[in-house]
Amino acid sequence: MHYRGLIHGINASRYWDLGEDDKEFKWNNYISRYHTRHLDLMDVMAMFNARANAPLDDLAKLCGFPGKLGMDGSKVWDAYKAGGIEDIRNYCETDVANTHLVFLRFQLMRGHLTPAAYEAEINLVRDTLTSYEAPHWSEFLAAWRTF
C-alpha cells in the first residue's frame, strides 16, 4: 500500500503525521507499531513475536467462524491468470468478514465490547450477510458455527 501510494502520487499526509502537524499523533499515530490508532491484529495477538503468529484461518475456525472457503492467498495469482476475478473477489470479501469477526472477538476479550454489544455486532454481520444473494455468502453462513 505504501509503495502504491508513492507510485500513484497519493497525498496521505494525515497517515504519515508523526506529531509534526498534530501533536496528538506524536504518541499515537498510524506508523508506529505499538500505538492504538491502528493495529495489526495478528501482530498484537502474537505479542509482536513472529514465531507466535497464528494464521487467520486457524483462529477464525477455532472461534467457530467459517475461515477460508475454497481459496487462500497462495491461489490468487493462479486464479488471476485463469481469469478467476470473481473467485478472487469472493475470497477477499470472505477474508475481510473473517478478519472482522475475529476482531470483534478480540474487542470482546479486551473489554472494548460487552457481551451484549458483541452479540449485537455478530447478529448485525450475520443479518447483513443473510441479505446478500451471492452464493459465497450462503456458503460462508452455512460454515459459521455457533457455540
N, CA, C and O atoms as a GROMACS GRO file, in nm:
protein
  588
    1MET      N    1   0.083  -0.117   0.000
    1MET     CA    2   0.000   0.000   0.000
    1MET      C    3   0.089   0.125   0.000
    1MET      O    4   0.062   0.220  -0.073
    2HIS      N    5   0.193   0.125   0.080
    2HIS     CA    6   0.281   0.241   0.084
    2HIS      C    7   0.344   0.267  -0.052
    2HIS      O    8   0.348   0.380  -0.098
    3TYR      N    9   0.394   0.161  -0.114
    3TYR     CA   10   0.461   0.177  -0.242
    3TYR      C   11   0.363   0.218  -0.351
    3TYR      O   12   0.397   0.299  -0.437
    4ARG      N   13   0.243   0.163  -0.348
    4ARG     CA   14   0.144   0.202  -0.449
    4ARG      C   15   0.106   0.349  -0.433
    4ARG      O   16   0.089   0.420  -0.533
    5GLY      N   17   0.092   0.395  -0.309
    5GLY     CA   18   0.065   0.536  -0.286
    5GLY      C   19   0.175   0.624  -0.341
    5GLY      O   20   0.148   0.728  -0.401
    6LEU      N   21   0.298   0.581  -0.320
    6LEU     CA   22   0.413   0.654  -0.372
    6LEU      C   23   0.411   0.658  -0.524
    6LEU      O   24   0.428   0.764  -0.585
    7ILE      N   25   0.391   0.543  -0.586
    7ILE     CA   26   0.390   0.532  -0.732
    7ILE      C   27   0.280   0.619  -0.793
    7ILE      O   28   0.301   0.684  -0.896
    8HIS      N   29   0.163   0.622  -0.730
    8HIS     CA   30   0.048   0.693  -0.786
    8HIS      C   31   0.036   0.837  -0.735
    8HIS      O   32  -0.060   0.907  -0.769
    9GLY      N   33   0.131   0.882  -0.655
    9GLY     CA   34   0.131   1.021  -0.611
    9GLY      C   35   0.017   1.055  -0.516
    9GLY      O   36  -0.037   1.166  -0.521
   10ILE      N   37  -0.019   0.962  -0.430
   10ILE     CA   38  -0.129   0.984  -0.336
   10ILE      C   39  -0.082   1.071  -0.219
   10ILE      O   40   0.024   1.046  -0.162
   11ASN      N   41  -0.161   1.172  -0.184
   11ASN     CA   42  -0.132   1.254  -0.068
   11ASN      C   43  -0.202   1.191   0.053
   11ASN      O   44  -0.325   1.185   0.058
   12ALA      N   45  -0.123   1.144   0.147
   12ALA     CA   46  -0.177   1.084   0.269
   12ALA      C   47  -0.106   1.146   0.389
   12ALA      O   48  -0.052   1.075   0.474
   13SER      N   49  -0.107   1.278   0.396
   13SER     CA   50  -0.030   1.348   0.498
   13SER      C   51  -0.075   1.312   0.640
   13SER      O   52   0.007   1.303   0.730
   14ARG      N   53  -0.203   1.293   0.660
   14ARG     CA   54  -0.252   1.256   0.793
   14ARG      C   55  -0.198   1.119   0.834
   14ARG      O   56  -0.160   1.099   0.949
   15TYR      N   57  -0.194   1.028   0.741
   15TYR     CA   58  -0.142   0.894   0.767
   15TYR      C   59   0.004   0.899   0.811
   15TYR      O   60   0.043   0.827   0.904
   16TRP      N   61   0.084   0.983   0.746
   16TRP     CA   62   0.227   0.988   0.773
   16TRP      C   63   0.265   1.085   0.885
   16TRP      O   64   0.383   1.096   0.920
   17ASP      N   65   0.168   1.155   0.943
   17ASP     CA   66   0.196   1.250   1.050
   17ASP      C   67   0.244   1.177   1.176
   17ASP      O   68   0.175   1.091   1.228
   18LEU      N   69   0.363   1.213   1.222
   18LEU     CA   70   0.419   1.155   1.344
   18LEU      C   71   0.421   1.256   1.458
   18LEU      O   72   0.498   1.244   1.553
   19GLY      N   73   0.334   1.357   1.448
   19GLY     CA   74   0.324   1.458   1.551
   19GLY      C   75   0.371   1.595   1.508
   19GLY      O   76   0.363   1.691   1.584
   20GLU      N   77   0.421   1.604   1.386
   20GLU     CA   78   0.467   1.734   1.337
   20GLU      C   79   0.349   1.829   1.312
   20GLU      O   80   0.357   1.948   1.342
   21ASP      N   81   0.240   1.775   1.257
   21ASP     CA   82   0.124   1.858   1.224
   21ASP      C   83   0.020   1.856   1.336
   21ASP      O   84  -0.042   1.958   1.364
   22ASP      N   85   0.002   1.744   1.398
   22ASP     CA   86  -0.098   1.727   1.505
   22ASP      C   87  -0.028   1.661   1.623
   22ASP      O   88   0.010   1.544   1.616
   23LYS      N   89  -0.011   1.735   1.730
   23LYS     CA   90   0.063   1.683   1.846
   23LYS      C   91   0.001   1.557   1.905
   23LYS      O   92   0.071   1.479   1.969
   24GLU      N   93  -0.131   1.534   1.883
   24GLU     CA   94  -0.197   1.412   1.929
   24GLU      C   95  -0.138   1.287   1.863
   24GLU      O   96  -0.148   1.177   1.916
   25PHE      N   97  -0.076   1.307   1.748
   25PHE     CA   98  -0.023   1.194   1.672
   25PHE      C   99   0.119   1.154   1.714
   25PHE      O  100   0.170   1.052   1.669
   26LYS      N  101   0.182   1.235   1.799
   26LYS     CA  102   0.320   1.203   1.836
   26LYS      C  103   0.330   1.066   1.903
   26LYS      O  104   0.420   0.989   1.872
   27TRP      N  105   0.240   1.036   1.992
   27TRP     CA  106   0.246   0.911   2.068
   27TRP      C  107   0.140   0.811   2.026
   27TRP      O  108   0.134   0.701   2.081
   28ASN      N  109   0.057   0.846   1.929
   28ASN     CA  110  -0.047   0.755   1.882
   28ASN      C  111  -0.075   0.785   1.736
   28ASN      O  112  -0.167   0.860   1.702
   29ASN      N  113   0.006   0.725   1.649
   29ASN     CA  114  -0.005   0.753   1.507
   29ASN      C  115  -0.025   0.624   1.429
   29ASN      O  116  -0.029   0.515   1.486
   30TYR      N  117  -0.038   0.638   1.298
   30TYR     CA  118  -0.064   0.521   1.214
   30TYR      C  119   0.062   0.442   1.181
   30TYR      O  120   0.052   0.324   1.144
   31ILE      N  121   0.177   0.502   1.194
   31ILE     CA  122   0.301   0.438   1.151
   31ILE      C  123   0.361   0.350   1.260
   31ILE      O  124   0.406   0.239   1.231
   32SER      N  125   0.361   0.397   1.382
   32SER     CA  126   0.425   0.323   1.490
   32SER      C  127   0.352   0.193   1.520
   32SER      O  128   0.229   0.187   1.522
   33ARG      N  129   0.429   0.092   1.542
   33ARG     CA  130   0.377  -0.043   1.559
   33ARG      C  131   0.299  -0.063   1.689
   33ARG      O  132   0.204  -0.140   1.694
   34TYR      N  133   0.339   0.006   1.793
   34TYR     CA  134   0.285  -0.023   1.927
   34TYR      C  135   0.181   0.079   1.973
   34TYR      O  136   0.154   0.088   2.092
   35HIS      N  137   0.123   0.153   1.882
   35HIS     CA  138   0.020   0.250   1.919
   35HIS      C  139  -0.118   0.196   1.886
   35HIS      O  140  -0.131   0.089   1.826
   36THR      N  141  -0.221   0.269   1.926
   36THR     CA  142  -0.357   0.216   1.914
   36THR      C  143  -0.441   0.283   1.807
   36THR      O  144  -0.558   0.246   1.790
   37ARG      N  145  -0.386   0.377   1.734
   37ARG     CA  146  -0.467   0.441   1.628
   37ARG      C  147  -0.502   0.338   1.521
   37ARG      O  148  -0.604   0.350   1.454
   38HIS      N  149  -0.418   0.239   1.505
   38HIS     CA  150  -0.444   0.125   1.418
   38HIS      C  151  -0.381   0.004   1.484
   38HIS      O  152  -0.302   0.017   1.578
   39LEU      N  153  -0.416  -0.114   1.436
   39LEU     CA  154  -0.345  -0.232   1.486
   39LEU      C  155  -0.342  -0.339   1.379
   39LEU      O  156  -0.432  -0.350   1.296
   40ASP      N  157  -0.238  -0.416   1.385
   40ASP     CA  158  -0.227  -0.536   1.303
   40ASP      C  159  -0.268  -0.649   1.397
   40ASP      O  160  -0.192  -0.687   1.486
   41LEU      N  161  -0.387  -0.702   1.378
   41LEU     CA  162  -0.444  -0.797   1.472
   41LEU      C  163  -0.353  -0.918   1.494
   41LEU      O  164  -0.335  -0.962   1.607
   42MET      N  165  -0.294  -0.971   1.387
   42MET     CA  166  -0.206  -1.086   1.402
   42MET      C  167  -0.083  -1.048   1.484
   42MET      O  168  -0.039  -1.126   1.569
   43ASP      N  169  -0.029  -0.931   1.459
   43ASP     CA  170   0.088  -0.884   1.531
   43ASP      C  171   0.059  -0.867   1.681
   43ASP      O  172   0.138  -0.910   1.765
   44VAL      N  173  -0.053  -0.806   1.712
   44VAL     CA  174  -0.091  -0.785   1.852
   44VAL      C  175  -0.117  -0.918   1.923
   44VAL      O  176  -0.070  -0.940   2.034
   45MET      N  177  -0.193  -1.005   1.858
   45MET     CA  178  -0.224  -1.134   1.921
   45MET      C  179  -0.099  -1.217   1.944
   45MET      O  180  -0.093  -1.295   2.039
   46ALA      N  181   0.002  -1.201   1.859
   46ALA     CA  182   0.128  -1.274   1.874
   46ALA      C  183   0.223  -1.201   1.969
   46ALA      O  184   0.336  -1.244   1.990
   47MET      N  185   0.176  -1.090   2.027
   47MET     CA  186   0.258  -1.007   2.115
   47MET      C  187   0.387  -0.963   2.044
   47MET      O  188   0.495  -0.959   2.103
   48PHE      N  189   0.372  -0.931   1.914
   48PHE     CA  190   0.481  -0.879   1.831
   48PHE      C  191   0.597  -0.977   1.818
   48PHE      O  192   0.713  -0.937   1.803
   49ASN      N  193   0.566  -1.105   1.825
   49ASN     CA  194   0.666  -1.211   1.814
   49ASN      C  195   0.630  -1.295   1.692
   49ASN      O  196   0.530  -1.366   1.693
   50ALA      N  197   0.710  -1.286   1.587
   50ALA     CA  198   0.679  -1.355   1.462
   50ALA      C  199   0.662  -1.506   1.480
   50ALA      O  200   0.588  -1.569   1.405
   51ARG      N  201   0.730  -1.563   1.577
   51ARG     CA  202   0.719  -1.708   1.597
   51ARG      C  203   0.586  -1.747   1.662
   51ARG      O  204   0.550  -1.865   1.662
   52ALA      N  205   0.513  -1.649   1.715
   52ALA     CA  206   0.386  -1.679   1.782
   52ALA      C  207   0.265  -1.648   1.693
   52ALA      O  208   0.152  -1.654   1.741
   53ASN      N  209   0.288  -1.615   1.566
   53ASN     CA  210   0.176  -1.584   1.475
   53ASN      C  211   0.086  -1.705   1.456
   53ASN      O  212   0.134  -1.817   1.437
   54ALA      N  213  -0.042  -1.682   1.462
   54ALA     CA  214  -0.141  -1.784   1.430
   54ALA      C  215  -0.215  -1.739   1.304
   54ALA      O  216  -0.258  -1.625   1.297
   55PRO      N  217  -0.229  -1.826   1.206
   55PRO     CA  218  -0.298  -1.787   1.083
   55PRO      C  219  -0.444  -1.750   1.109
   55PRO      O  220  -0.512  -1.809   1.193
   56LEU      N  221  -0.491  -1.650   1.035
   56LEU     CA  222  -0.630  -1.605   1.045
   56LEU      C  223  -0.726  -1.722   1.025
   56LEU      O  224  -0.824  -1.735   1.099
   57ASP      N  225  -0.699  -1.806   0.928
   57ASP     CA  226  -0.788  -1.919   0.900
   57ASP      C  227  -0.804  -2.007   1.023
   57ASP      O  228  -0.915  -2.047   1.057
   58ASP      N  229  -0.694  -2.038   1.089
   58ASP     CA  230  -0.700  -2.122   1.210
   58ASP      C  231  -0.776  -2.053   1.322
   58ASP      O  232  -0.862  -2.114   1.386
   59LEU      N  233  -0.743  -1.926   1.346
   59LEU     CA  234  -0.812  -1.853   1.453
   59LEU      C  235  -0.962  -1.844   1.427
   59LEU      O  236  -1.044  -1.866   1.517
   60ALA      N  237  -0.997  -1.810   1.304
   60ALA     CA  238  -1.139  -1.798   1.270
   60ALA      C  239  -1.212  -1.929   1.296
   60ALA      O  240  -1.318  -1.930   1.359
   61LYS      N  241  -1.156  -2.039   1.248
   61LYS     CA  242  -1.222  -2.169   1.265
   61LYS      C  243  -1.230  -2.209   1.412
   61LYS      O  244  -1.331  -2.265   1.455
   62LEU      N  245  -1.126  -2.182   1.489
   62LEU     CA  246  -1.129  -2.214   1.632
   62LEU      C  247  -1.236  -2.134   1.706
   62LEU      O  248  -1.289  -2.178   1.808
   63CYS      N  249  -1.266  -2.015   1.654
   63CYS     CA  250  -1.370  -1.932   1.714
   63CYS      C  251  -1.510  -1.968   1.663
   63CYS      O  252  -1.610  -1.911   1.709
   64GLY      N  253  -1.518  -2.061   1.569
   64GLY     CA  254  -1.647  -2.101   1.513
   64GLY      C  255  -1.686  -2.027   1.387
   64GLY      O  256  -1.794  -2.049   1.334
   65PHE      N  257  -1.598  -1.941   1.338
   65PHE     CA  258  -1.624  -1.867   1.215
   65PHE      C  259  -1.582  -1.953   1.096
   65PHE      O  260  -1.509  -2.050   1.113
   66PRO      N  261  -1.628  -1.919   0.976
   66PRO     CA  262  -1.604  -2.006   0.861
   66PRO      C  263  -1.459  -2.028   0.821
   66PRO      O  264  -1.423  -2.137   0.777
   67GLY      N  265  -1.376  -1.927   0.834
   67GLY     CA  266  -1.241  -1.941   0.782
   67GLY      C  267  -1.242  -1.934   0.631
   67GLY      O  268  -1.341  -1.896   0.569
   68LYS      N  269  -1.130  -1.972   0.573
   68LYS     CA  270  -1.118  -1.964   0.426
   68LYS      C  271  -1.198  -2.076   0.361
   68LYS      O  272  -1.198  -2.190   0.407
   69LEU      N  273  -1.266  -2.040   0.253
   69LEU     CA  274  -1.353  -2.135   0.183
   69LEU      C  275  -1.306  -2.148   0.038
   69LEU      O  276  -1.329  -2.058  -0.042
   70GLY      N  277  -1.241  -2.257   0.005
   70GLY     CA  278  -1.208  -2.286  -0.134
   70GLY      C  279  -1.083  -2.220  -0.188
   70GLY      O  280  -1.025  -2.272  -0.284
   71MET      N  281  -1.040  -2.111  -0.132
   71MET     CA  282  -0.922  -2.043  -0.184
   71MET      C  283  -0.847  -1.980  -0.068
   71MET      O  284  -0.907  -1.941   0.033
   72ASP      N  285  -0.716  -1.971  -0.083
   72ASP     CA  286  -0.638  -1.893   0.011
   72ASP      C  287  -0.544  -1.805  -0.070
   72ASP      O  288  -0.540  -1.814  -0.192
   73GLY      N  289  -0.469  -1.722  -0.003
   73GLY     CA  290  -0.383  -1.626  -0.072
   73GLY      C  291  -0.285  -1.687  -0.169
   73GLY      O  292  -0.249  -1.625  -0.269
   74SER      N  293  -0.242  -1.810  -0.143
   74SER     CA  294  -0.145  -1.874  -0.232
   74SER      C  295  -0.205  -1.910  -0.367
   74SER      O  296  -0.131  -1.939  -0.461
   75LYS      N  297  -0.337  -1.909  -0.379
   75LYS     CA  298  -0.403  -1.947  -0.504
   75LYS      C  299  -0.450  -1.828  -0.587
   75LYS      O  300  -0.503  -1.845  -0.697
   76VAL      N  301  -0.430  -1.707  -0.535
   76VAL     CA  302  -0.483  -1.588  -0.602
   76VAL      C  303  -0.418  -1.565  -0.737
   76VAL      O  304  -0.487  -1.538  -0.835
   77TRP      N  305  -0.286  -1.575  -0.746
   77TRP     CA  306  -0.218  -1.547  -0.873
   77TRP      C  307  -0.263  -1.645  -0.981
   77TRP      O  308  -0.289  -1.605  -1.094
   78ASP      N  309  -0.270  -1.772  -0.946
   78ASP     CA  310  -0.316  -1.870  -1.046
   78ASP      C  311  -0.460  -1.843  -1.087
   78ASP      O  312  -0.495  -1.856  -1.204
   79ALA      N  313  -0.544  -1.805  -0.991
   79ALA     CA  314  -0.683  -1.772  -1.024
   79ALA      C  315  -0.688  -1.651  -1.116
   79ALA      O  316  -0.769  -1.647  -1.210
   80TYR      N  317  -0.604  -1.553  -1.091
   80TYR     CA  318  -0.600  -1.434  -1.175
   80TYR      C  319  -0.558  -1.471  -1.318
   80TYR      O  320  -0.621  -1.428  -1.414
   81LYS      N  321  -0.452  -1.551  -1.330
   81LYS     CA  322  -0.405  -1.591  -1.463
   81LYS      C  323  -0.512  -1.671  -1.537
   81LYS      O  324  -0.517  -1.669  -1.660
   82ALA      N  325  -0.598  -1.741  -1.463
   82ALA     CA  326  -0.704  -1.820  -1.525
   82ALA      C  327  -0.832  -1.739  -1.546
   82ALA      O  328  -0.933  -1.793  -1.591
   83GLY      N  329  -0.828  -1.610  -1.514
   83GLY     CA  330  -0.946  -1.525  -1.533
   83GLY      C  331  -1.047  -1.534  -1.421
   83GLY      O  332  -1.162  -1.494  -1.438
   84GLY      N  333  -1.006  -1.585  -1.306
   84GLY     CA  334  -1.099  -1.605  -1.194
   84GLY      C  335  -1.116  -1.483  -1.105
   84GLY      O  336  -1.104  -1.493  -0.983
   85ILE      N  337  -1.143  -1.368  -1.165
   85ILE     CA  338  -1.156  -1.244  -1.089
   85ILE      C  339  -1.270  -1.254  -0.988
   85ILE      O  340  -1.257  -1.206  -0.875
   86GLU      N  341  -1.380  -1.314  -1.026
   86GLU     CA  342  -1.493  -1.328  -0.934
   86GLU      C  343  -1.454  -1.416  -0.814
   86GLU      O  344  -1.491  -1.385  -0.701
   87ASP      N  345  -1.380  -1.522  -0.838
   87ASP     CA  346  -1.334  -1.608  -0.728
   87ASP      C  347  -1.242  -1.532  -0.634
   87ASP      O  348  -1.249  -1.548  -0.512
   88ILE      N  349  -1.156  -1.449  -0.690
   88ILE     CA  350  -1.065  -1.368  -0.608
   88ILE      C  351  -1.146  -1.269  -0.526
   88ILE      O  352  -1.120  -1.252  -0.406
   89ARG      N  353  -1.242  -1.204  -0.589
   89ARG     CA  354  -1.326  -1.108  -0.516
   89ARG      C  355  -1.400  -1.177  -0.401
   89ARG      O  356  -1.404  -1.126  -0.290
   90ASN      N  357  -1.458  -1.294  -0.429
   90ASN     CA  358  -1.530  -1.367  -0.325
   90ASN      C  359  -1.437  -1.406  -0.211
   90ASN      O  360  -1.474  -1.395  -0.094
   91TYR      N  361  -1.317  -1.450  -0.245
   91TYR     CA  362  -1.218  -1.485  -0.142
   91TYR      C  363  -1.185  -1.363  -0.057
   91TYR      O  364  -1.184  -1.371   0.066
   92CYS      N  365  -1.159  -1.249  -0.122
   92CYS     CA  366  -1.124  -1.128  -0.048
   92CYS      C  367  -1.238  -1.083   0.042
   92CYS      O  368  -1.215  -1.043   0.157
   93GLU      N  369  -1.359  -1.089  -0.008
   93GLU     CA  370  -1.475  -1.048   0.072
   93GLU      C  371  -1.490  -1.137   0.197
   93GLU      O  372  -1.510  -1.086   0.307
   94THR      N  373  -1.480  -1.267   0.179
   94THR     CA  374  -1.497  -1.355   0.295
   94THR      C  375  -1.377  -1.345   0.389
   94THR      O  376  -1.392  -1.364   0.510
   95ASP      N  377  -1.259  -1.315   0.336
   95ASP     CA  378  -1.142  -1.296   0.421
   95ASP      C  379  -1.161  -1.173   0.510
   95ASP      O  380  -1.127  -1.176   0.628
   96VAL      N  381  -1.215  -1.066   0.453
   96VAL     CA  382  -1.243  -0.946   0.531
   96VAL      C  383  -1.348  -0.976   0.638
   96VAL      O  384  -1.336  -0.930   0.751
   97ALA      N  385  -1.450  -1.052   0.603
   97ALA     CA  386  -1.554  -1.088   0.701
   97ALA      C  387  -1.493  -1.170   0.816
   97ALA      O  388  -1.524  -1.144   0.932
   98ASN      N  389  -1.408  -1.267   0.784
   98ASN     CA  390  -1.342  -1.344   0.889
   98ASN      C  391  -1.256  -1.254   0.978
   98ASN      O  392  -1.258  -1.267   1.100
   99THR      N  393  -1.182  -1.163   0.916
   99THR     CA  394  -1.098  -1.071   0.993
   99THR      C  395  -1.184  -0.987   1.086
   99THR      O  396  -1.149  -0.967   1.203
  100HIS      N  397  -1.294  -0.937   1.036
  100HIS     CA  398  -1.384  -0.855   1.118
  100HIS      C  399  -1.441  -0.936   1.235
  100HIS      O  400  -1.447  -0.887   1.347
  101LEU      N  401  -1.481  -1.058   1.209
  101LEU     CA  402  -1.537  -1.142   1.315
  101LEU      C  403  -1.432  -1.172   1.423
  101LEU      O  404  -1.463  -1.170   1.542
  102VAL      N  405  -1.310  -1.202   1.381
  102VAL     CA  406  -1.203  -1.227   1.479
  102VAL      C  407  -1.173  -1.097   1.555
  102VAL      O  408  -1.149  -1.101   1.676
  103PHE      N  409  -1.174  -0.984   1.486
  103PHE     CA  410  -1.152  -0.856   1.554
  103PHE      C  411  -1.261  -0.830   1.658
  103PHE      O  412  -1.232  -0.782   1.767
  104LEU      N  413  -1.386  -0.859   1.624
  104LEU     CA  414  -1.494  -0.842   1.723
  104LEU      C  415  -1.470  -0.928   1.846
  104LEU      O  416  -1.490  -0.883   1.959
  105ARG      N  417  -1.426  -1.052   1.825
  105ARG     CA  418  -1.395  -1.140   1.938
  105ARG      C  419  -1.280  -1.082   2.020
  105ARG      O  420  -1.282  -1.089   2.143
  106PHE      N  421  -1.180  -1.026   1.952
  106PHE     CA  422  -1.068  -0.961   2.020
  106PHE      C  423  -1.117  -0.843   2.104
  106PHE      O  424  -1.074  -0.824   2.217
  107GLN      N  425  -1.207  -0.763   2.047
  107GLN     CA  426  -1.262  -0.649   2.121
  107GLN      C  427  -1.340  -0.696   2.243
  107GLN      O  428  -1.338  -0.629   2.347
  108LEU      N  429  -1.411  -0.808   2.232
  108LEU     CA  430  -1.480  -0.866   2.348
  108LEU      C  431  -1.378  -0.907   2.453
  108LEU      O  432  -1.395  -0.877   2.571
  109MET      N  433  -1.273  -0.976   2.411
  109MET     CA  434  -1.172  -1.026   2.503
  109MET      C  435  -1.102  -0.912   2.577
  109MET      O  436  -1.074  -0.925   2.696
  110ARG      N  437  -1.076  -0.802   2.509
  110ARG     CA  438  -1.004  -0.693   2.574
  110ARG      C  439  -1.097  -0.597   2.647
  110ARG      O  440  -1.051  -0.497   2.702
  111GLY      N  441  -1.227  -0.627   2.649
  111GLY     CA  442  -1.322  -0.547   2.724
  111GLY      C  443  -1.372  -0.424   2.654
  111GLY      O  444  -1.434  -0.338   2.716
  112HIS      N  445  -1.345  -0.411   2.524
  112HIS     CA  446  -1.394  -0.296   2.449
  112HIS      C  447  -1.536  -0.318   2.398
  112HIS      O  448  -1.601  -0.224   2.352
  113LEU      N  449  -1.584  -0.440   2.406
  113LEU     CA  450  -1.725  -0.472   2.378
  113LEU      C  451  -1.779  -0.553   2.496
  113LEU      O  452  -1.712  -0.644   2.546
  114THR      N  453  -1.899  -0.519   2.538
  114THR     CA  454  -1.966  -0.602   2.638
  114THR      C  455  -2.018  -0.725   2.567
  114THR      O  456  -2.029  -0.726   2.445
  115PRO      N  457  -2.051  -0.831   2.641
  115PRO     CA  458  -2.110  -0.947   2.574
  115PRO      C  459  -2.234  -0.911   2.492
  115PRO      O  460  -2.253  -0.964   2.382
  116ALA      N  461  -2.318  -0.822   2.544
  116ALA     CA  462  -2.438  -0.782   2.470
  116ALA      C  463  -2.402  -0.706   2.342
  116ALA      O  464  -2.462  -0.728   2.237
  117ALA      N  465  -2.304  -0.616   2.351
  117ALA     CA  466  -2.262  -0.540   2.233
  117ALA      C  467  -2.197  -0.634   2.131
  117ALA      O  468  -2.216  -0.617   2.010
  118TYR      N  469  -2.120  -0.731   2.178
  118TYR     CA  470  -2.058  -0.828   2.088
  118TYR      C  471  -2.166  -0.907   2.015
  118TYR      O  472  -2.159  -0.923   1.893
  119GLU      N  473  -2.265  -0.956   2.087
  119GLU     CA  474  -2.375  -1.031   2.024
  119GLU      C  475  -2.448  -0.946   1.921
  119GLU      O  476  -2.484  -0.995   1.814
  120ALA      N  477  -2.470  -0.818   1.954
  120ALA     CA  478  -2.537  -0.729   1.860
  120ALA      C  479  -2.454  -0.713   1.732
  120ALA      O  480  -2.509  -0.714   1.622
  121GLU      N  481  -2.323  -0.698   1.747
  121GLU     CA  482  -2.236  -0.685   1.629
  121GLU      C  483  -2.234  -0.813   1.546
  121GLU      O  484  -2.240  -0.808   1.424
  122ILE      N  485  -2.226  -0.928   1.614
  122ILE     CA  486  -2.226  -1.056   1.545
  122ILE      C  487  -2.359  -1.074   1.469
  122ILE      O  488  -2.360  -1.118   1.354
  123ASN      N  489  -2.469  -1.039   1.534
  123ASN     CA  490  -2.600  -1.050   1.469
  123ASN      C  491  -2.611  -0.956   1.349
  123ASN      O  492  -2.673  -0.990   1.248
  124LEU      N  493  -2.552  -0.838   1.362
  124LEU     CA  494  -2.552  -0.743   1.251
  124LEU      C  495  -2.478  -0.802   1.131
  124LEU      O  496  -2.525  -0.792   1.018
  125VAL      N  497  -2.362  -0.862   1.156
  125VAL     CA  498  -2.286  -0.923   1.046
  125VAL      C  499  -2.368  -1.036   0.984
  125VAL      O  500  -2.381  -1.044   0.862
  126ARG      N  501  -2.422  -1.123   1.068
  126ARG     CA  502  -2.499  -1.238   1.017
  126ARG      C  503  -2.621  -1.190   0.937
  126ARG      O  504  -2.647  -1.240   0.827
  127ASP      N  505  -2.694  -1.093   0.991
  127ASP     CA  506  -2.813  -1.043   0.922
  127ASP      C  507  -2.777  -0.974   0.791
  127ASP      O  508  -2.846  -0.990   0.690
  128THR      N  509  -2.668  -0.899   0.792
  128THR     CA  510  -2.624  -0.831   0.669
  128THR      C  511  -2.588  -0.933   0.562
  128THR      O  512  -2.629  -0.920   0.447
  129LEU      N  513  -2.510  -1.034   0.601
  129LEU     CA  514  -2.469  -1.135   0.502
  129LEU      C  515  -2.587  -1.217   0.454
  129LEU      O  516  -2.589  -1.260   0.338
  130THR      N  517  -2.685  -1.239   0.539
  130THR     CA  518  -2.805  -1.313   0.500
  130THR      C  519  -2.882  -1.237   0.393
  130THR      O  520  -2.948  -1.298   0.308
  131SER      N  521  -2.874  -1.105   0.396
  131SER     CA  522  -2.947  -1.024   0.298
  131SER      C  523  -2.883  -1.028   0.159
  131SER      O  524  -2.947  -0.988   0.061
  132TYR      N  525  -2.759  -1.073   0.150
  132TYR     CA  526  -2.692  -1.084   0.021
  132TYR      C  527  -2.730  -1.215  -0.047
  132TYR      O  528  -2.747  -1.317   0.020
  133GLU      N  529  -2.743  -1.211  -0.178
  133GLU     CA  530  -2.787  -1.330  -0.251
  133GLU      C  531  -2.674  -1.403  -0.322
  133GLU      O  532  -2.699  -1.496  -0.398
  134ALA      N  533  -2.550  -1.363  -0.298
  134ALA     CA  534  -2.437  -1.428  -0.365
  134ALA      C  535  -2.409  -1.563  -0.302
  134ALA      O  536  -2.414  -1.577  -0.179
  135PRO      N  537  -2.380  -1.664  -0.383
  135PRO     CA  538  -2.356  -1.799  -0.332
  135PRO      C  539  -2.243  -1.810  -0.231
  135PRO      O  540  -2.250  -1.892  -0.140
  136HIS      N  541  -2.137  -1.728  -0.244
  136HIS     CA  542  -2.027  -1.739  -0.149
  136HIS      C  543  -2.069  -1.697  -0.009
  136HIS      O  544  -2.012  -1.743   0.090
  137TRP      N  545  -2.170  -1.609   0.002
  137TRP     CA  546  -2.218  -1.571   0.135
  137TRP      C  547  -2.305  -1.680   0.194
  137TRP      O  548  -2.304  -1.701   0.315
  138SER      N  549  -2.380  -1.750   0.111
  138SER     CA  550  -2.458  -1.865   0.160
  138SER      C  551  -2.365  -1.972   0.214
  138SER      O  552  -2.391  -2.031   0.319
  139GLU      N  553  -2.256  -1.998   0.141
  139GLU     CA  554  -2.157  -2.097   0.186
  139GLU      C  555  -2.091  -2.051   0.317
  139GLU      O  556  -2.070  -2.131   0.408
  140PHE      N  557  -2.060  -1.923   0.324
  140PHE     CA  558  -1.998  -1.866   0.444
  140PHE      C  559  -2.090  -1.884   0.565
  140PHE      O  560  -2.046  -1.929   0.671
  141LEU      N  561  -2.215  -1.848   0.548
  141LEU     CA  562  -2.311  -1.859   0.659
  141LEU      C  563  -2.333  -2.004   0.699
  141LEU      O  564  -2.348  -2.034   0.818
  142ALA      N  565  -2.335  -2.095   0.603
  142ALA     CA  566  -2.354  -2.238   0.634
  142ALA      C  567  -2.237  -2.293   0.713
  142ALA      O  568  -2.254  -2.385   0.793
  143ALA      N  569  -2.117  -2.238   0.692
  143ALA     CA  570  -1.996  -2.285   0.762
  143ALA      C  571  -1.979  -2.220   0.899
  143ALA      O  572  -1.893  -2.263   0.976
  144TRP      N  573  -2.058  -2.119   0.928
  144TRP     CA  574  -2.045  -2.044   1.053
  144TRP      C  575  -2.113  -2.121   1.165
  144TRP      O  576  -2.235  -2.135   1.167
  145ARG      N  577  -2.034  -2.169   1.259
  145ARG     CA  578  -2.087  -2.246   1.373
  145ARG      C  579  -2.117  -2.152   1.489
  145ARG      O  580  -2.049  -2.052   1.507
  146THR      N  581  -2.216  -2.186   1.563
  146THR     CA  582  -2.245  -2.112   1.686
  146THR      C  583  -2.224  -2.206   1.804
  146THR      O  584  -2.254  -2.326   1.797
  147PHE      N  585  -2.175  -2.151   1.909
  147PHE     CA  586  -2.148  -2.233   2.028
  147PHE      C  587  -2.252  -2.205   2.134
  147PHE      O  588  -2.247  -2.263   2.242
   0.00000   0.00000   0.00000
